[in-house]
Amino acid sequence: MTCTLHVAWDERLTDYHFGPGHPMAPVRVELTMRLAHEFGLWTQPGVTLAAPAPAADTDLELVHDAPYVRAVEAISRWAEHPDAGGALYGKQLRVARMFGLGTADNPVFPGMHEASALVTGATLAAARAVWSGSAGHGASIAGGMHHAMAAHASGFGVYNDVAIAIAWLLEQGAERIAYVDIDAHHGDGVQAAFYADPRVLTISLHQHPETLFPFTGLPAETGGPGAEGSAVNLALPAGTGDGSWLRAFHAVVPPLLRQFGPRVLVSQHGADTHRRDPLAHLELSIDGQRAAHAAIHALAHETAGGRWLLTGGGGYDLADVVPRTWTHLLAEAAGQPIDPETPTPVPWREYVAWRTGLPAPERMTDGAPAQFVPFESGYDPADEVDRAIMATREAVFPLHGLMPL
């Protein structure tokens, strides 16, 4: 299909950095953008790449409480004091922890507010491109901080760039926005921001909350008063692989998007569903993730007139997984999908070895078939993934005028 894509990117986005040893190392984004460059994506017809401006406080306050934004700004300044060596002391640390900062998940770092505002600015720039029509698709690979809440940081997220972009789109007049989150972790912050807003349909496919942070996202979470059915949660058992995951996705996401008819489709593409990811326990391959990207892209054209805002998210296998799956995502969005059997470019492999000391993958595939049997072929109550599918369909399909079976 013919596509136009705007990519919001600036090397300064790698300043969003919680320090050595933290799982969310910005090198994963750096390696992604370099791999996409080596494949020539930025010179493809219809693809534009530009540096975004940081989000203003008024943008941040579309979702976040003003006292929280002021606190992040202050805590960010405290971390820059040379006499503190970047560390917080006593009362400062207590204040930071009131806002979810200064923890193992969300350490404080110098320039934290500015770096977080730039991540949000990138997602807003991609959203503006889509809404203005200057591009059909907009990408913010450094974005996808879906755990951040209105008044506190959470799960490696300071500002919830995805929710802010959705709120901005609503302000511009987008009557219905659908959000699809395929990160291994529940998209709790985005769900919370719009739980009582029937204009936003949030769909999250994630590892079951009994076994993974943030320990929310059960099928019974279906939206607040007046917005019943606006939140959709598909909680999958640990160990779910390509075939079962794709069966679940296609059993839930396409029917709901077709029924809802969004003006814009927003998606978060956390790569931590991969079997090599150190923080989650799903078993997808690069090939399964690639199939999910392609399915979401097709649904954007089918249900949202091609208006698609896409972001990165989680994913903590820094060299083998994240750069490959997100390069597939960007290539898909550019309308230039990469054959999975394609070798990774030699200059990129050399750069990975030099930059990280890790071996780089040699092909853009894990060699998996990424095939699935459609749910419509028959429900198996003995299968735990089918039971998860049915729990979600029973909880929300009737609220959309759909039959669970």
C-alpha positions in Angstrom: 0.0 0.0 0.0 1.1 3.6 -0.6 2.1 5.3 2.6 3.6 8.6 3.9 5.4 8.6 7.2 6.8 11.3 9.4 9.4 10.2 11.9 10.1 12.5 14.9 13.7 12.0 15.8 16.6 13.8 17.4 19.7 12.2 18.9 18.9 14.2 22.0 16.1 11.7 22.6 18.7 9.4 23.9 19.2 11.8 26.9 16.2 10.0 28.4 18.6 7.8 30.4 18.1 6.5 34.0 21.7 5.6 34.4 24.1 2.6 34.0 22.5 -0.7 34.6 18.9 0.5 34.1 17.0 -1.8 31.7 15.7 1.1 29.6 19.0 1.9 28.0 18.7 4.5 25.2 21.1 2.5 23.1 18.2 0.4 22.0 16.6 3.4 20.3 20.0 4.5 18.9 20.6 1.1 17.4 17.1 1.0 15.9 17.5 4.4 14.1 20.9 3.4 12.8 19.6 0.1 11.5 16.7 1.8 9.8 19.2 4.3 8.3 21.4 1.4 7.0 18.3 0.0 5.2 17.8 3.4 3.6 14.4 4.1 5.1 14.9 7.8 5.5 15.4 8.3 1.7 12.3 6.4 0.7 9.6 8.4 -1.1 7.0 9.8 1.3 9.2 9.5 4.4 10.3 12.6 6.3 12.4 12.8 9.4 12.7 15.9 11.6 13.8 17.0 15.1 10.8 17.7 17.4 10.5 20.5 19.9 10.0 19.7 23.6 6.5 19.6 24.9 5.4 22.7 26.7 4.0 22.6 30.2 0.6 23.3 28.8 0.9 20.2 26.6 2.0 18.1 29.6 -0.9 19.3 31.6 -3.4 17.9 29.1 -2.9 14.7 31.2 -0.6 15.5 34.1 -1.5 17.5 37.2 0.2 20.9 37.3 1.8 20.3 40.7 3.3 17.1 39.4 4.9 18.9 36.4 6.2 21.6 38.8 7.6 18.8 41.0 9.4 17.1 38.1 10.9 20.4 37.0 12.2 21.0 40.6 13.5 17.5 41.2 15.3 17.7 37.8 17.0 20.9 38.9 18.0 19.3 42.3 19.7 16.4 40.4 21.8 18.9 38.6 23.5 20.4 41.7 27.2 19.7 41.3 27.6 19.5 45.1 25.1 16.7 45.2 26.8 14.7 42.5 23.4 14.1 40.9 22.0 12.5 44.0 19.1 13.7 46.1 19.3 14.1 49.9 16.9 13.8 52.8 13.8 15.9 52.2 14.5 16.1 48.4 14.4 12.4 48.1 11.2 12.1 50.2 9.6 14.7 48.0 10.7 12.8 44.9 9.3 9.6 46.1 5.9 11.2 46.7 5.8 11.6 42.9 7.1 8.1 42.1 10.7 9.3 41.4 14.0 8.4 43.1 13.0 4.7 42.9 14.8 1.8 41.3 12.3 2.0 38.4 12.4 5.7 38.0 15.7 7.1 39.3 16.2 10.8 39.1 18.7 12.1 36.6 20.0 15.5 35.6 17.9 17.0 32.8 15.1 14.6 33.5 12.3 17.1 32.9 13.8 18.3 29.6 14.5 14.8 28.3 11.0 13.6 29.2 9.4 16.7 27.6 11.4 16.0 24.4 10.1 12.4 24.3 6.6 13.8 24.7 7.3 16.5 22.1 8.3 13.8 19.6 5.1 12.0 20.0 3.1 15.2 19.7 5.1 16.1 16.5 4.1 12.7 15.0 0.5 13.3 16.0 0.4 16.7 14.5 1.8 15.3 11.2 -1.0 12.8 11.1 -3.8 15.2 12.1 -2.7 17.9 9.7 -2.5 15.4 6.9 1.1 16.2 6.1 1.7 12.4 6.6 -0.6 9.5 6.8 1.5 7.9 9.6 3.5 9.4 12.4 6.2 7.6 14.3 7.8 8.3 17.7 10.1 5.4 18.4 11.5 6.9 21.6 7.9 7.3 22.9 5.4 4.9 24.4 5.8 5.7 28.1 2.4 4.1 28.9 2.7 3.7 32.6 3.1 7.3 33.8 0.1 8.5 35.7 -1.4 12.0 36.1 0.3 12.7 39.4 3.3 10.3 39.6 5.9 8.5 37.5 5.7 4.8 37.0 7.3 1.9 35.2 10.2 3.9 33.6 7.8 6.7 32.5 7.9 10.3 33.7 5.4 11.8 31.3 2.8 9.7 29.5 3.6 10.9 25.9 1.0 8.6 24.4 -1.9 9.8 26.6 -0.8 13.4 26.0 -0.9 12.9 22.2 -4.3 11.3 22.4 -5.6 14.2 24.6 -4.2 16.7 22.1 -5.9 14.9 19.2 -9.2 15.1 21.1 -8.7 18.8 21.5 -8.2 19.2 17.8 -11.6 17.5 17.1 -10.9 13.8 16.7 -14.2 12.4 17.9 -13.0 8.8 18.4 -9.5 7.5 19.0 -8.5 3.9 19.3 -5.4 2.9 21.2 -3.9 -0.5 20.8 -1.1 -1.5 23.2 0.9 -4.7 22.4 3.6 -4.3 25.1 4.0 -7.2 27.4 3.0 -4.9 30.3 -0.6 -3.6 30.7 -1.0 -0.1 29.3 -2.3 1.2 32.7 -1.5 4.8 32.4 -3.2 5.4 29.1 -6.2 3.4 30.3 -6.4 5.4 33.5 -6.3 8.7 31.6 -9.4 7.9 29.5 -11.2 5.3 31.6 -14.3 7.5 31.8 -14.1 8.9 28.3 -16.2 7.1 25.7 -14.3 8.9 22.8 -11.2 6.8 23.5 -11.1 3.0 23.1 -8.1 1.5 24.8 -7.1 -2.1 24.0 -4.2 -3.7 25.8 -2.8 -7.2 25.1 -0.4 -8.1 27.9 1.0 -10.8 30.1 -1.5 -11.7 32.9 -1.3 -9.3 35.8 -0.9 -12.1 38.3 2.6 -12.6 36.9 3.8 -9.1 35.7 3.9 -5.4 36.6 1.8 -3.3 36.8 -0.5 -6.1 38.1 -3.6 -4.6 36.5 -5.4 -5.2 33.2 -8.0 -7.9 33.9 -10.9 -8.3 31.5 -13.3 -7.0 34.1 -11.7 -3.5 33.7 -14.0 -2.3 31.0 -14.4 1.5 31.5 -15.9 4.0 33.9 -19.5 5.2 34.2 -20.7 6.4 30.9 -17.8 4.8 29.1 -18.6 1.1 29.6 -16.7 -0.9 27.0 -14.1 1.8 26.4 -11.4 -0.3 28.1 -10.5 -3.7 26.7 -8.0 -6.0 28.4 -6.7 -9.3 27.1 -4.6 -10.9 29.8 -2.5 -13.7 28.3 -0.7 -16.5 30.2 3.1 -16.4 30.6 4.6 -18.5 27.9 2.2 -17.5 25.1 4.0 -17.7 21.8 3.4 -16.5 18.2 0.5 -18.7 17.2 -1.6 -18.2 20.3 -0.7 -14.5 20.6 -1.7 -13.7 17.0 -4.9 -15.8 17.4 -5.8 -13.7 20.5 -5.0 -10.4 18.7 -7.1 -11.2 15.7 -10.0 -12.6 17.9 -10.3 -9.3 19.7 -8.7 -6.2 18.1 -10.1 -6.2 14.5 -13.8 -6.7 15.4 -13.7 -3.9 18.0 -11.8 -1.4 15.7 -14.2 -2.1 12.9 -17.2 -1.5 15.2 -15.7 1.6 16.9 -14.6 3.3 13.7 -11.8 5.6 15.0 -10.7 8.8 13.4 -7.1 8.0 14.4 -5.5 4.8 15.4 -2.7 5.1 18.0 -0.5 2.1 18.9 2.3 1.3 21.3 4.7 -1.4 20.1 6.6 -2.6 23.2 9.1 -5.3 22.1 9.2 -7.0 25.5 6.8 -9.7 24.2 9.9 -11.4 22.7 11.1 -14.7 24.1 14.5 -13.2 24.8 13.3 -10.3 26.9 14.7 -10.3 30.4 11.7 -8.6 32.1 8.7 -10.5 30.8 7.7 -14.0 30.0 5.9 -14.1 26.7 7.4 -16.2 23.8 7.0 -14.2 20.7 9.6 -14.1 17.9 10.7 -11.2 15.7 8.5 -12.7 13.1 5.4 -12.8 15.3 6.0 -9.1 16.3 6.5 -8.2 12.6 3.1 -9.8 11.9 1.5 -7.8 14.6 2.9 -4.5 13.2 1.6 -5.4 9.8 -1.8 -6.2 11.2 -2.1 -2.9 13.0 -0.9 -1.1 9.9 -3.6 -2.7 7.8 -6.3 -1.9 10.4 -5.2 1.7 10.4 -6.0 1.9 6.7 -9.2 -0.2 7.0 -10.7 1.5 10.1 -9.1 5.0 10.5 -8.6 6.2 7.0 -4.9 5.5 7.3 -4.4 7.9 10.2 -1.9 6.1 12.3 0.3 7.3 15.2 2.8 4.7 16.4 5.3 4.6 19.2 7.9 2.3 20.7 7.6 1.3 24.3 9.2 -1.5 26.4 11.8 -4.0 25.2 15.0 -4.7 27.0 17.0 -7.0 24.8 19.0 -4.1 23.5 20.8 -5.4 20.4 19.2 -8.6 19.2 15.5 -7.8 19.5 14.5 -4.1 19.8 16.4 -2.7 16.8 15.1 -5.5 14.5 11.4 -5.4 15.5 11.2 -1.6 15.5 13.0 -1.3 12.2 10.4 -3.8 10.8 7.8 -1.5 12.3 9.2 1.7 10.7 9.6 -0.1 7.4 6.0 -1.3 7.6 4.8 2.2 8.3 6.8 3.5 5.4 5.1 1.0 3.1 8.5 -0.6 2.5 8.3 -3.8 4.5 11.6 -5.7 4.8 11.8 -9.3 3.8 12.5 -11.2 7.1 15.2 -13.3 5.4 17.2 -10.1 4.6 20.7 -10.0 6.2 21.3 -7.2 8.6 23.7 -4.7 7.1 27.4 -5.4 7.9 28.2 -1.8 9.0 25.3 -2.0 11.5 26.6 -5.3 12.9 30.1 -3.7 13.3 28.6 -0.7 15.0 26.6 -2.9 17.4 29.8 -4.8 18.4 31.7 -1.6 18.9 28.9 0.2 20.7 27.8 -2.6 23.0 30.2 -5.5 22.9 27.3 -7.7 22.0 26.9 -9.9 18.9 24.5 -8.5 16.4 21.9 -10.7 14.7 22.7 -11.6 11.1 19.2 -11.7 9.7 15.9 -9.8 10.2 14.1 -13.0 11.2 14.1 -15.6 14.0 13.1 -18.2 11.4 9.6 -18.6 12.9 6.6 -19.1 10.7 4.4 -16.7 12.8 1.2 -18.6 11.7 -2.0 -18.9 13.7 -5.4 -20.7 13.5 -8.2 -18.1 13.6 -10.4 -18.2 16.7 -13.4 -18.4 14.4 -12.4 -21.9 13.6 -13.6 -23.0 17.0 -13.3 -22.2 20.7 -11.4 -24.7 22.8 -12.3 -24.3 26.5 -9.4 -26.5 27.5 -6.9 -24.1 26.0 -5.9 -21.3 28.5 -5.3 -18.7 25.7 -8.8 -19.4 24.3 -10.2 -19.0 27.8 -8.4 -15.6 28.0 -9.9 -14.6 24.6 -13.3 -15.6 25.7 -13.1 -13.8 29.0 -12.3 -10.6 27.1 -14.9 -11.1 24.5 -17.6 -11.8 27.1 -16.7 -8.8 29.1 -16.7 -6.2 26.3 -18.2 -7.5 23.0 -21.8 -7.1 24.1 -21.1 -3.5 25.1 -20.2 -2.9 21.5 -23.2 -4.8 20.1 -21.0 -7.8 19.2 -21.5 -11.4 20.0 -18.8 -13.1 22.1 -19.1 -16.3 20.0 
